[in-house]
Amino acid sequence: MTRIRELHYRVAGAAVGLFPGHHRSRSGTSGFEFRGHAALQDAPDVRRLDLHASLRDPFGGWIVRLHSERKSIPVAMVADLSASMGFEGAQRKLDVLADFAESLAWSAWRTGDSFGFVGCEERVLPAFTQLQSRVRGAGVALAQRLRTLQPQGRSARALREAHRHLPRQRALVFLVSDFHLPLAEVETVLDSLASHDVVPIVLWQPAEFALGAARGLAQVREPESGAQRWLWWRPALRERWAAAHDERRQALLQAFRARRLAPMFIEGAFDADAVTRHFLA
């Protein structure tokens, strides 16, 4: 059995929840991180009495120390499972997605967080929708199904509905797609997830944008609809193709940055260490 690579993530703000975990919070009174003082009647725990602070209190009250507790968070992956995700270059996009989902589910379990998954094409796919779970092997079976999936969806418009399948509590959401959809639709999806901490993951393969000979007749195919056409490659068209690729990347970056999101581009195989570095940057 291949060893699952663990990745490490974190959230920018304080975690909010009821379950103990790994992430810093601003709640609780019996943790290990000092947060401040409070009157004994507001936090009735005599074990936390601070005699020095009590002696300094001008009203002669008893003062206790407050220590924030570490909390767990929901971690979810919202994934594009439309036909374009079946593209295969050096790696198949769905295999990269499967490796990512398996690693994230394992890492969430190791961290004490719950893991959920929402797979979308023209509709949300029940077979690829997993509610938040703390089961140890939650990602293994899911990854196996992803590796055998032959995507047929002509669009990923159900990404706009994914927020309905996420927990109400603020979650860390990995939005994974090749983002080969209209920019206005990308913005709608991002806005629908605004109540969560979103990390856009752009899955591309270099072969998607690579051209062969400098000139000649070539057959191209639209990945979602399957429509095919013949083009005569020439230097001018090659330059337009490269420029369109760069413009698309910049347009996506602008849409992400306008919402203060830090995207990650995966252009090849999945690398758990690269995901960890993304959060530490």
KOLFIKE-357094 format. One record per residue (C-alpha): residue in three letters; x, y, z. Coordinates in steps of 0.1 Angstrom, whole numbers, plus 2048, in hexadecimal, padded with zeros to 3 digits. Layout:
N
res,X,Y,Z
ALA,X,Y,Z
...
This chain:
281
res,X,Y,Z
MET,800,800,800
THR,80E,822,7F6
ARG,815,839,814
ILE,7FE,857,816
ARG,811,877,817
GLU,806,88F,833
LEU,802,8B4,82D
HIS,7FF,8D0,846
TYR,7E6,8ED,844
ARG,7DA,909,85A
VAL,7BF,924,85B
ALA,7C6,949,85D
GLY,7AD,951,879
ALA,7A4,941,89A
ALA,792,920,898
VAL,76E,91E,8A4
GLY,75F,8FE,8AF
LEU,756,8E6,8CB
PHE,76F,8C9,8C5
PRO,793,8CB,8D1
GLY,7AD,8CB,8B6
HIS,7CD,8DA,8A8
HIS,7C4,8FE,89F
ARG,7C6,91D,8B4
SER,7A6,92C,8C1
ARG,799,949,8D6
SER,781,934,8EB
GLY,783,91D,909
THR,793,922,92B
SER,7A7,903,932
GLY,7C0,902,915
PHE,7E5,90A,916
GLU,7E7,92B,904
PHE,7E2,949,91A
ARG,7C7,961,90D
GLY,7C0,979,929
HIS,7AF,97D,94B
ALA,78B,97C,956
ALA,777,97F,976
LEU,771,95E,989
GLN,74C,962,986
ASP,74F,964,960
ALA,767,946,95E
PRO,760,931,97D
ASP,77F,91B,97E
VAL,793,91F,99E
ARG,7AF,90B,990
ARG,7B7,929,97A
LEU,7B9,943,996
ASP,7D4,95D,990
LEU,7DD,96B,9B3
HIS,7F4,986,9A5
ALA,7D8,993,98E
SER,7BF,990,9AA
LEU,7D4,9A5,9C2
ARG,7D7,9C0,9A7
ASP,7B2,9C2,9A1
PRO,7A5,9E3,9AF
PHE,784,9D5,9B7
GLY,792,9B8,9CB
GLY,783,99D,9B5
TRP,791,97B,9AD
ILE,7A2,978,98B
VAL,7A7,959,976
ARG,7BD,952,958
LEU,7AE,949,937
HIS,7C0,930,920
SER,7B3,92A,8FD
GLU,7AD,907,8F2
ARG,7B7,8F8,8D1
LYS,79A,8EF,8BB
SER,793,8DA,89C
ILE,785,8E7,87B
PRO,772,8D7,85F
VAL,787,8D1,840
ALA,776,8CC,81F
MET,77E,8C8,7FA
VAL,767,8D5,7DF
ALA,772,8C4,7BE
ASP,76B,8C9,799
LEU,763,8A7,78A
SER,759,8B3,768
ALA,766,8A4,747
SER,785,8BB,745
MET,792,8AC,766
GLY,797,88B,753
PHE,7B3,89A,73F
GLU,7D3,885,740
GLY,7F5,894,73A
ALA,813,888,74E
GLN,7F9,882,769
ARG,7D3,87E,767
LYS,7C3,89B,779
LEU,7AB,885,78C
ASP,7C8,870,798
VAL,7D8,890,7A6
LEU,7B7,899,7B6
ALA,7B4,876,7C5
ASP,7D7,879,7D4
PHE,7CF,89B,7E2
ALA,7AE,890,7F1
GLU,7BE,871,801
SER,7DA,886,810
LEU,7C3,8A1,81D
ALA,7AB,888,82D
TRP,7C7,876,83E
SER,7D7,897,84A
ALA,7B5,8A3,857
TRP,7B1,883,86B
ARG,7D5,887,879
THR,7CE,8AB,883
GLY,7AD,8A2,893
ASP,797,8B4,879
SER,779,8A7,866
PHE,77B,8A2,841
GLY,760,8A6,826
PHE,75F,8A4,800
VAL,747,8B2,7E6
GLY,74B,8A7,7C2
CYS,73A,8BD,7A7
GLU,733,8BC,782
GLU,712,8C7,773
ARG,703,8BD,795
VAL,711,8B3,7B6
LEU,71A,88E,7B5
PRO,70C,87A,7D2
ALA,725,85E,7CD
PHE,741,878,7D2
THR,732,88B,7EE
GLN,73F,883,811
LEU,732,894,830
GLN,74B,8A0,84A
SER,75A,881,85B
ARG,776,879,873
VAL,77A,856,867
ARG,79E,84C,863
GLY,79C,83E,83F
ALA,782,857,832
GLY,798,861,814
VAL,7A4,83E,809
ALA,784,831,7FA
LEU,77C,854,7EB
ALA,79E,855,7DA
GLN,799,833,7CB
ARG,777,83E,7BC
LEU,787,85D,7AE
ARG,7A2,849,79D
THR,789,834,78B
LEU,771,850,781
GLN,76C,858,75D
PRO,75D,87B,75E
GLN,742,884,746
GLY,734,8A5,753
ARG,733,8C0,739
SER,737,8DC,753
ALA,73F,8E1,778
ARG,723,8F9,77F
ALA,719,8E5,79E
LEU,737,8F5,7AF
ARG,71F,912,7B6
GLU,70A,8FB,7CB
ALA,726,8EB,7DF
HIS,723,903,7FC
ARG,701,8F2,804
HIS,714,8D2,80C
LEU,72E,8E2,823
PRO,72B,8E6,849
ARG,71C,906,857
GLN,73B,90B,86C
ARG,757,91D,85B
ALA,76D,903,84A
LEU,78E,901,837
VAL,782,8F9,813
PHE,799,8EE,7F7
LEU,789,8F7,7D6
VAL,799,8E0,7BC
SER,793,8E5,797
ASP,7A5,8EC,777
PHE,78F,90B,776
HIS,787,906,751
LEU,766,918,755
PRO,75B,93C,74F
LEU,76B,955,765
ALA,749,963,771
GLU,740,940,77C
VAL,761,93C,78F
GLU,759,95D,7A1
THR,736,950,7AA
VAL,745,930,7B8
LEU,75E,944,7CD
ASP,743,95B,7DA
SER,72D,93E,7E4
LEU,749,931,7FA
ALA,751,953,80A
SER,746,947,82D
HIS,763,92E,82D
ASP,789,92F,82B
VAL,78E,926,807
VAL,7AE,91A,7F7
PRO,7AB,918,7D1
ILE,7BF,8FB,7C2
VAL,7C4,8FE,79C
LEU,7CC,8DC,78C
TRP,7DD,8E0,76A
GLN,7F2,8C8,755
PRO,80D,8D8,73F
ALA,801,8C2,722
GLU,7E0,8D6,722
PHE,7F2,8F5,716
ALA,80F,8E6,703
LEU,810,8E7,6DD
GLY,822,8CF,6C6
ALA,834,8DA,6A7
ALA,838,8FE,69E
ARG,81F,8FB,682
GLY,808,8E1,673
LEU,7E5,8D2,676
ALA,7DA,8C8,698
GLN,7BA,8BB,6A8
VAL,7AE,8CC,6C7
ARG,792,8C1,6DF
GLU,77C,8D5,6F7
PRO,77F,8C0,717
GLU,75C,8C6,725
SER,746,8C2,706
GLY,75E,8AB,6F3
ALA,75A,8C1,6D4
GLN,778,8BD,6BC
ARG,786,8D3,6A1
TRP,7A5,8D6,68B
LEU,7BC,8F3,68D
TRP,7DA,8FD,678
TRP,7F5,906,691
ARG,80A,924,686
PRO,821,93B,699
ALA,807,956,69D
LEU,7ED,93E,6AB
ARG,807,92E,6C2
GLU,80E,951,6D1
ARG,7E9,957,6D6
TRP,7E5,935,6E7
ALA,802,93D,6FF
ALA,7F4,960,706
ALA,7D1,952,70D
HIS,7E1,939,726
ASP,7F3,956,738
GLU,7D4,96C,738
ARG,7BF,950,747
ARG,7D8,94B,763
GLN,7D9,970,76B
ALA,7B3,973,76A
LEU,7B0,956,783
LEU,7CA,966,799
GLN,7B8,987,798
ALA,797,977,7A2
PHE,7A8,965,7BF
ARG,7BB,983,7CC
ALA,79C,999,7CA
ARG,78E,982,7E5
ARG,7AF,97F,7F8
LEU,7B3,95B,7EF
ALA,7D5,94B,7EA
PRO,7D2,931,7CE
MET,7E9,914,7C8
PHE,7F1,907,7A5
ILE,7F9,8E2,7A2
GLU,808,8DD,77F
GLY,812,8B9,781
ALA,811,89E,79C
PHE,804,8A4,7BF
ASP,81E,8AE,7D9
ALA,813,8AF,7FD
ASP,832,8C3,807
ALA,82A,8DE,7EE
VAL,807,8E2,7FE
THR,818,8E5,820
ARG,830,900,812
HIS,812,912,804
PHE,803,917,827
LEU,825,920,836
ALA,82C,93B,81C
